[in-house]
């Protein structure tokens, strides 16, 4: 089980935190057939198999080397955009995945800001069910996205877009470049959150180039500031890599056993929810906000 730091619990209780959800959260979901949503690598591997032999081998070579951005560029280019969009809709909309208990636990942490790179709508739909349709959902390209930062409403920010507008999802190397140029204001808003709130990355990969850049800039520009937190599965082979990431991005890793579809992560989040609720009960007495 994850040992949650006291200062992290206090930040969440005071709503001075940002929950950042990645594909590992959606992986807990299933549909009536028992399927689980594909993560980025799984999706690209399946999509590559629809290409001709030469391009399939090129894409799979990129995937095996960890260059998923180039692999996705190849898949979308040689599948054509309309077929690529159809694949996205088929995987992240048509399969009717249902929220898991882990989504409920995340919702009940009641963070004012939840960011996600997931295209699916599992979290925001469940959040609005539990919180009586009071959660605002915005994507990186929405014109009024800055307005929500000083309001009191709960928000879900779709950092890479949503399956509702599949053609505007950020998926390839050129998508990242275009988003940074055309929607630079959104990334400046993210930078402001990194300065004022504690981030907790849940089920997220630190390979996202935009997030890497913001974290690295923040770590070096504001050396000595409190770290953000990265909840990640145990992998003895990547111990040295994790240490470098912690140092270069000012992160503190919280490790769990990923066995049985990340069962320990779900249990740990349930425990975190109880700790946060206890801290909020204490705050109602002490008024030490």
TACORRA-V410489 format. One record per residue. N is the residue number from 1. D_LAST is the distance of its C-alpha to the last C-alpha in Angstrom with 2 decimals. Layout:
n:N d_last:D_LAST
n:N d_last:D_LAST
//
This chain:
n:1 d_last:28.59
n:2 d_last:25.78
n:3 d_last:23.70
n:4 d_last:20.16
n:5 d_last:18.34
n:6 d_last:15.24
n:7 d_last:13.40
n:8 d_last:14.55
n:9 d_last:13.35
n:10 d_last:9.74
n:11 d_last:10.19
n:12 d_last:11.82
n:13 d_last:9.42
n:14 d_last:6.69
n:15 d_last:9.97
n:16 d_last:10.45
n:17 d_last:13.83
n:18 d_last:17.32
n:19 d_last:19.77
n:20 d_last:23.28
n:21 d_last:26.02
n:22 d_last:29.60
n:23 d_last:32.88
n:24 d_last:32.09
n:25 d_last:29.87
n:26 d_last:32.70
n:27 d_last:35.16
n:28 d_last:34.02
n:29 d_last:35.44
n:30 d_last:39.05
n:31 d_last:41.47
n:32 d_last:44.27
n:33 d_last:46.52
n:34 d_last:44.14
n:35 d_last:43.57
n:36 d_last:40.34
n:37 d_last:39.25
n:38 d_last:40.80
n:39 d_last:38.70
n:40 d_last:39.78
n:41 d_last:42.44
n:42 d_last:43.88
n:43 d_last:44.10
n:44 d_last:45.89
n:45 d_last:48.25
n:46 d_last:49.28
n:47 d_last:49.66
n:48 d_last:51.75
n:49 d_last:54.28
n:50 d_last:55.14
n:51 d_last:56.40
n:52 d_last:59.94
n:53 d_last:60.69
n:54 d_last:60.38
n:55 d_last:57.03
n:56 d_last:55.73
n:57 d_last:56.57
n:58 d_last:54.90
n:59 d_last:51.67
n:60 d_last:51.65
n:61 d_last:52.35
n:62 d_last:49.25
n:63 d_last:47.17
n:64 d_last:48.55
n:65 d_last:47.72
n:66 d_last:44.11
n:67 d_last:44.71
n:68 d_last:43.32
n:69 d_last:42.96
n:70 d_last:46.69
n:71 d_last:47.56
n:72 d_last:45.77
n:73 d_last:47.52
n:74 d_last:50.82
n:75 d_last:50.15
n:76 d_last:49.18
n:77 d_last:52.05
n:78 d_last:54.76
n:79 d_last:53.58
n:80 d_last:53.20
n:81 d_last:50.06
n:82 d_last:51.00
n:83 d_last:51.65
n:84 d_last:48.47
n:85 d_last:46.46
n:86 d_last:48.31
n:87 d_last:47.33
n:88 d_last:43.63
n:89 d_last:43.84
n:90 d_last:45.86
n:91 d_last:43.37
n:92 d_last:39.96
n:93 d_last:40.87
n:94 d_last:44.12
n:95 d_last:43.50
n:96 d_last:41.08
n:97 d_last:38.57
n:98 d_last:36.20
n:99 d_last:32.50
n:100 d_last:31.94
n:101 d_last:29.52
n:102 d_last:27.58
n:103 d_last:26.78
n:104 d_last:25.35
n:105 d_last:23.08
n:106 d_last:21.82
n:107 d_last:21.32
n:108 d_last:19.37
n:109 d_last:16.80
n:110 d_last:15.94
n:111 d_last:15.28
n:112 d_last:15.48
n:113 d_last:18.03
n:114 d_last:20.89
n:115 d_last:23.77
n:116 d_last:27.15
n:117 d_last:30.59
n:118 d_last:32.19
n:119 d_last:34.70
n:120 d_last:34.67
n:121 d_last:32.62
n:122 d_last:31.75
n:123 d_last:27.98
n:124 d_last:27.50
n:125 d_last:30.04
n:126 d_last:28.43
n:127 d_last:24.92
n:128 d_last:26.43
n:129 d_last:28.29
n:130 d_last:25.28
n:131 d_last:22.97
n:132 d_last:25.76
n:133 d_last:26.71
n:134 d_last:23.46
n:135 d_last:23.23
n:136 d_last:24.67
n:137 d_last:26.96
n:138 d_last:28.07
n:139 d_last:30.45
n:140 d_last:30.82
n:141 d_last:33.66
n:142 d_last:32.17
n:143 d_last:32.58
n:144 d_last:29.36
n:145 d_last:27.04
n:146 d_last:25.19
n:147 d_last:24.16
n:148 d_last:21.72
n:149 d_last:19.40
n:150 d_last:17.78
n:151 d_last:17.95
n:152 d_last:15.68
n:153 d_last:18.37
n:154 d_last:18.60
n:155 d_last:21.13
n:156 d_last:23.73
n:157 d_last:25.38
n:158 d_last:28.88
n:159 d_last:29.46
n:160 d_last:33.15
n:161 d_last:33.87
n:162 d_last:34.79
n:163 d_last:37.93
n:164 d_last:38.21
n:165 d_last:39.40
n:166 d_last:40.97
n:167 d_last:42.86
n:168 d_last:39.69
n:169 d_last:38.13
n:170 d_last:37.67
n:171 d_last:39.96
n:172 d_last:42.44
n:173 d_last:42.73
n:174 d_last:43.81
n:175 d_last:40.94
n:176 d_last:38.40
n:177 d_last:40.32
n:178 d_last:40.65
n:179 d_last:36.97
n:180 d_last:35.97
n:181 d_last:38.54
n:182 d_last:38.21
n:183 d_last:34.44
n:184 d_last:33.20
n:185 d_last:30.47
n:186 d_last:28.81
n:187 d_last:28.74
n:188 d_last:27.26
n:189 d_last:24.37
n:190 d_last:23.98
n:191 d_last:24.07
n:192 d_last:21.18
n:193 d_last:19.04
n:194 d_last:20.19
n:195 d_last:18.92
n:196 d_last:15.37
n:197 d_last:14.69
n:198 d_last:15.79
n:199 d_last:18.94
n:200 d_last:20.26
n:201 d_last:23.96
n:202 d_last:25.39
n:203 d_last:29.16
n:204 d_last:29.50
n:205 d_last:32.18
n:206 d_last:31.59
n:207 d_last:35.02
n:208 d_last:33.76
n:209 d_last:35.03
n:210 d_last:32.44
n:211 d_last:29.48
n:212 d_last:31.41
n:213 d_last:32.01
n:214 d_last:28.43
n:215 d_last:27.20
n:216 d_last:30.11
n:217 d_last:29.67
n:218 d_last:25.98
n:219 d_last:26.86
n:220 d_last:29.62
n:221 d_last:28.21
n:222 d_last:24.92
n:223 d_last:26.24
n:224 d_last:23.95
n:225 d_last:20.76
n:226 d_last:18.83
n:227 d_last:20.87
n:228 d_last:20.53
n:229 d_last:21.70
n:230 d_last:24.99
n:231 d_last:25.89
n:232 d_last:29.67
n:233 d_last:32.77
n:234 d_last:34.67
n:235 d_last:37.71
n:236 d_last:39.54
n:237 d_last:41.63
n:238 d_last:38.73
n:239 d_last:37.11
n:240 d_last:38.19
n:241 d_last:37.10
n:242 d_last:33.57
n:243 d_last:33.43
n:244 d_last:34.58
n:245 d_last:32.04
n:246 d_last:29.22
n:247 d_last:30.59
n:248 d_last:31.50
n:249 d_last:28.41
n:250 d_last:25.69
n:251 d_last:25.10
n:252 d_last:24.51
n:253 d_last:26.58
n:254 d_last:25.85
n:255 d_last:29.30
n:256 d_last:30.63
n:257 d_last:34.15
n:258 d_last:35.22
n:259 d_last:38.02
n:260 d_last:38.70
n:261 d_last:37.01
n:262 d_last:33.74
n:263 d_last:33.36
n:264 d_last:31.20
n:265 d_last:28.66
n:266 d_last:28.41
n:267 d_last:28.05
n:268 d_last:25.37
n:269 d_last:23.28
n:270 d_last:23.73
n:271 d_last:22.42
n:272 d_last:19.37
n:273 d_last:18.66
n:274 d_last:18.85
n:275 d_last:16.55
n:276 d_last:13.80
n:277 d_last:14.47
n:278 d_last:14.37
n:279 d_last:10.98
n:280 d_last:9.68
n:281 d_last:11.84
n:282 d_last:10.39
n:283 d_last:6.82
n:284 d_last:8.99
n:285 d_last:10.52
n:286 d_last:8.29
n:287 d_last:5.63
n:288 d_last:3.79
n:289 d_last:0.00
//
